[in-house]
Amino acid sequence: MTDLRLSYQTIEFGKIDIHLCTLRNNQEFHDPDGEAEKIGISSATWPLFGVVWPSSLVLAHYMFDYDTDSKRILEVGCGMALTSLLLNKQHADITSTDYHPEVQTFLERNVALNGGNDIAFEQVDWATKKDALGKFDLIIGSDLLYEDQHIQLLAHFIENHANDKCEVIIVDPGRGRKTKLSKQMVKFGFSSSEFKPEHTDYLEKDFKGHILKFVR
């Protein structure tokens, strides 16, 4: 990480401050051991994990006052894990996952910056069932549907880690795949709804996406 240009920022949620160390921008790249290349992450997509995207902000603001009491929560494709860090600060039971090999390093640094408890993390591949995550009551994520192949992979990953009674909240910025995901989730016994976030004055531009909610 020493060759990366980093940025530090503080994001406010009411009276809670979340401090983040992120990449300076989405042009940074650092894969000296070829770990990302080995798992199919190109130099063009490598830095996408390392900045805070609008969908991540929407998810965190939506979850800020969400009822998380006694729920075991999983953040899928967490990237900079803003929502995980916020929920951790609120003493929720949160586990984070991502495919990118650098995510855990940044997560541990940001947990230390915020003085919270350690956040359970596992690097996972949606295409395999080889993980030790278990089942969850609430599964969350943002901007996960980059390609058509991700729809089936994500839906089955969620199904494999969802309790019989489970809520799923996905923030989608409008990549044109939310309807296909909703249809797949309905097949797994979830009810499906979508809505616009109420307030997005914390974003620089209008948010054109939706919050997707699935309940079983």
N, C-alpha and C positions, 0 to 999 in steps of 0.2 A: 504493500500500500504506500510505501514511501515515495514511489514515482508518480502517484496520483495527485492531482490538484484537488483539494477538498474545500468544502464550504461548511460553515456553521450557521445555524439559524434556530430561532425559537418560535414555536407556533403556539398561540394561546387558545385555550378552550375554557371559557369562563375564568375561574381563578387558578386553573391548572396550566402550567407552562411545560411544553415538551421540547427538549433540546435535541437537535439533530445534527450529526455529522454526515454529510452526503458528498457525492461527487460534485465538483465545481459546476459541471454541465454535462450534457449527454454526448460530449465528444471525447471524454476520457476513456482510456483503454489500458489495461494492465493484466496480461495473462502470460507471465514469464515461463511458467511450468506447463502451459498448454492445457490446464485443467478444463477450462471452458470449451476449448476447441474439441477436446476428447468427447464431450457430451453434446456436441452439435451447436454450441453457442458461438456465432460468428463475431468478428470484430465490430460489425455494424450494430448488432443487437446487444453486445456485451454490456454497454453502459446503461441500458434502459432500466435496470434494476435500481440504479444508484441515485436517482433524483426523485423528488416528490411530484407526482403527477396530479392533475386536478381531480381525477376519480378517487385518488387516495385521500385527498382532503375532504371530499364529499362523504366518503365512508366514515372517516374519523369524526366529522361533525355530526353525522347521523347517529353514530354509536355513543357519542358523548353522554347522553342522558337516557340511553336504552336500558331496559331492565335486563341486567346480566346476573342477578343474584342466583347463586347456586348452580349456574350453568357452566358446563365445560365447553370452552370456545376454541375454535380452530380458525386461524387466518391462513387462507390459501394464497400462494403466490405473493407473499407479503412484501417483497422488495425492501424498501426502507422501513417497513413495519411500523408506520406512524400509528395506526389504529391499535396494534398490539402494545406499543409503548404507552399509549393513552389508557387502555384498559388495564394494563399492568399497574399504572399509577393509581388507578381506582380499585386496585386489589382484586381484580377479576381473575378467574382461572383461564389463562390464555396460553395457547400453544401456537407457534408460528412455523410455517413451512415455505420453502421456495426451492427452485431447481438450480439456481445460480450458485456457484461455489464460493462467492465472496459475501453472500448475504449474512451468514452467521458471524463473520468478523465484524461487519458494521453493526449488526444487532447487539453484539456483546459490548462494543464501544458505546453505543447509544444507551444501553441499559445502565452502564456505568455513569454516563453523563447525567442521567435522570435519577440516579440514586435509588433505583427500584430493585425488587427481587429479580433473580435470574428468570428469563423467559425460556421455557422449553422450546427447542428448535429441532427440526429434522429436515435434511435436504431430501426432497422426494421427487420422483418422476411419476406423473399421472399415469403413464402407460404401464407401470408395473404395480403389483400388489405387495411388494416387498418393503413394508414399513412397519413400524411399531407404534403407530399413532393411537389406534383404538377408535372408540366411538365418541361422538360429540353431540351436545344439545343445541349448539348454535355454530354455524359455519359461515364465515364472512370472506369477502374478497373484493378486489376492484380491478377493472380493466384486464380481464383474464382471457378474453376471446379474440385473439389476434388472427387466428386462422380457422377455417372450417373444421379441420381435424381436432381442434381443441374442444369443440362442443361435446362430442361423445366422450372424450377423455375426461373432461371436467365433470360431466354429469355422473359418470360411473365412479370417479374418485369421490365425489360428494356422497353418492349412495353407499359406497363401501365404508364411509366414516360417519354416517348419520345414524343416530339412535332412531328407534321406532317413532318417537316424538321428537321432531327436530325443526328448527328454523334455519333458513338459509337466506343471507342477504348479500347480493352481488351488485356493485355499482358498475354500470356499463356506459361508456362515453358515447356510444352510438356507432359501433362498428358494423351494425347490420346483422348481428347473429343472435340477438336476444330472444327472438321468437322461436328459433330452433332449439335453443337451450330450454326455454319454457316448456315446449312440447315434450322434450325428453324428461324433464323433471316431473311433469304430470304423469308420465308413464310409470314413474317410480312412486306414485301415490301422493305427490305434493300438490297442494293448491297453489295457484300462481297469480301474482299481481305485480303491477309496475306503476311507478309514480315519479314525479319530478321532486327533487329536493326543494324544501320550502324556501330556504334562504341560502344564497350563494354569494353574498357580498364579500366573502373572503377570497373569491376567485378574481383573477384579472379579466377574464372573459366570460360571457354567458355559457352556462353548461348545457349542452345539447343532448346529454344522455339521460338515463333513467336509473332509479334504484329498483332492482328486481327483488321480490320477496317470495320465498317459497316456504310453505308451512305443511307439516304432516303430523 
